[in-house]
Amino acid sequence: MNPFQEEHLKLVTRRKFFQQCGTGMGALALASLLNEHLFATDGPKGSDSSGALKSPHFAPKAKNIIYLFMSGGPSQLDLFDYKPVLVERSGQKTPEDLVKNIRLAQIGKDAALLGTKYKFKQHGQSGVWLSELLPHLAGIVDEIAVVRSMATDAFNHDPATLFMNTGAVLAGRPSMGSWMSYGLGSENKDLPAFVVLLTGMGQPLTVNSWGSGFLPTVHQGVQLRSQGDPVLFVSNPKGMSQERRRQSLDALRDLNQMQYAKWRDPEIATRMAAYEMAYKMQTSVPELMDIQSEPPAVHAAYGTQPGKATFANNCLLARRLVERGVRFVQLYHRGWDHHGGPDGNLTFDLPKRCQETDRAAVALVKDLKQRGLLDETLVVWGGEFGRTPMLQGAVNPNSLGRDHHPHGFTIWLAGGGIKPGIVYGSTDELGFYAVENRVHVHDLHATILHQFGLDHTKLTYRFQGRDFRLTDVQGEVVKGLLA
């Protein structure tokens, strides 16, 4: 027997083994994906879901989520966390005992303290302190929960952005939107369960932040574009009619089904589902993206600019998406990386970022409430980390900056069963460490999943011999945030 025949025989033998072994490894993976017994408890009867779960683990408070991700790390000390002592000691050397056991990204431990230059006032019946840079948010403080004690494990952008979105600092894990798509599916068969919208400039983002990791790729976030085709390749190629495209997809489906019957690879099924979704989106997406059909009063409230790529436009699109049953909508707005200097000027760029986002984010919350959607839609606002209480660079009133800060920063939440009009947690008098009711990223993820009726310890997926979950091996539901 020649070497070629020997190798061919080995190949055939391997194929026969995998085909005979439980109808193939692909079938085992697919069976794992659809196995309801992966989840230890059955949820309430009668729940409709296209995800791996037949029903949530328990009665959900929320059906949809809009995550407003401020990429770059907003300065909590200039927006949410008022520290009079830090203002008084601004320019003084940072106490050695405060920083002796930590790592800093780009500044030394002898950096000077930096108090905010912006005015703060209390607002609403809840008396929440807010910066003058957020005048619109000041009007709805009794509708939101401000968390001043967030903490993360990473202090550089890429790993911190991944950690906030996937629960891991390395690429390859499923994002939170993918986990929700996997567990619960979408309420609209003509739209994906997980949609991503991008605006702004600055720190680059990678698709890993909304990727599906080791979950089937049908669960990854679908990025919609503000200009050109909303989704790449969703339009028919030049010269191809809708009827011809349908015929082509039918032929492709038949070929893929033949391959799936032979190899039982679940990614083949995923590919077939993706082709069908793209075909359905040809009809559903153009109507969805037509924000000009909204009344003038809605455009005025959001501050939209039809035809342009703006955060305000995306906020309005987010409302239209959840109205149509999209489970997870994530808006990334870049440009919050304010180190000081020409590329990240705190004194110039921070007010500009607030002007771009404050009005629209608040209009979104108000719009959802007016339409009766806020109770079932969770809105989250925040970045991958915060900024240091210390100055980065020379003391120059025209070019102040702050470094990355993972030890105590601020986010806010609204709707979706979250207790409104509260401030949860606090940092020390200089705003360095979260000292009361610390909320780790895994705790935030556990709490968000909880509002959707998902037990974060039971929403798992077996990969490489281990049951993975969004919260890794940590995380506690933050009950103080629940209404």
HELIX and SHEET records of a PDB file:
HELIX    1   1 PRO A    3  GLN A   20  1                                  18    
HELIX    2   2 MET A   25  LEU A   34  1                                  10    
HELIX    3   3 GLU A   36  LEU A   38  5                                   3    
HELIX    4   4 GLN A   76  LEU A   79  1                                   4    
HELIX    5   5 PRO A   84  GLU A   88  1                                   5    
HELIX    6   6 GLU A   96  VAL A   99  1                                   4    
HELIX    7   7 PRO A  135  ALA A  138  1                                   4    
HELIX    8   8 VAL A  141  GLU A  143  5                                   3    
HELIX    9   9 HIS A  157  THR A  166  1                                  10    
HELIX   10  10 MET A  176  LEU A  184  1                                   9    
HELIX   11  11 VAL A  207  TRP A  210  5                                   4    
HELIX   12  12 THR A  217  HIS A  219  5                                   3    
HELIX   13  13 GLN A  242  TRP A  263  1                                  22    
HELIX   14  14 PRO A  266  MET A  289  1                                  24    
HELIX   15  15 ILE A  291  SER A  293  5                                   3    
HELIX   16  16 PRO A  296  TYR A  302  1                                   7    
HELIX   17  17 PHE A  311  GLU A  323  1                                  13    
HELIX   18  18 LEU A  346  GLN A  370  1                                  25    
HELIX   19  19 LEU A  374  GLU A  376  5                                   3    
HELIX   20  20 VAL A  441  GLN A  451  1                                  11    
HELIX   21  21 LYS A  479  LEU A  481  5                                   3    
SHEET    1   A 8 VAL A 222  GLN A 223  0                                        
SHEET    2   A 8 PHE A 194  GLY A 200  1                                        
SHEET    3   A 8 PHE A 328  ARG A 334  1                                        
SHEET    4   A 8 ASN A  64  SER A  71  1                                        
SHEET    5   A 8 THR A 377  GLY A 382  1                                        
SHEET    6   A 8 PHE A 409  ALA A 414 -1                                        
SHEET    7   A 8 ILE A 144  ALA A 151 -1                                        
SHEET    8   A 8 ILE A 422  TYR A 424  1                                        
SHEET    1   B 8 VAL A 222  GLN A 223  0                                        
SHEET    2   B 8 PHE A 194  GLY A 200  1                                        
SHEET    3   B 8 PHE A 328  ARG A 334  1                                        
SHEET    4   B 8 ASN A  64  SER A  71  1                                        
SHEET    5   B 8 THR A 377  GLY A 382  1                                        
SHEET    6   B 8 PHE A 409  ALA A 414 -1                                        
SHEET    7   B 8 ILE A 144  ALA A 151 -1                                        
SHEET    8   B 8 VAL A 439  HIS A 440  1                                        
SHEET    1   C 2 PHE A 120  HIS A 123  0                                        
SHEET    2   C 2 VAL A 128  SER A 131 -1                                        
SHEET    1   D 2 GLY A 386  LEU A 391  0                                        
SHEET    2   D 2 ARG A 402  HIS A 405 -1                                        
SHEET    1   E 2 SER A 426  THR A 427  0                                        
SHEET    2   E 2 ALA A 434  GLU A 436 -1                                        
SHEET    1   F 2 TYR A 461  PHE A 463  0                                        
SHEET    2   F 2 ARG A 466  PHE A 468 -1                                        
END                                                                             
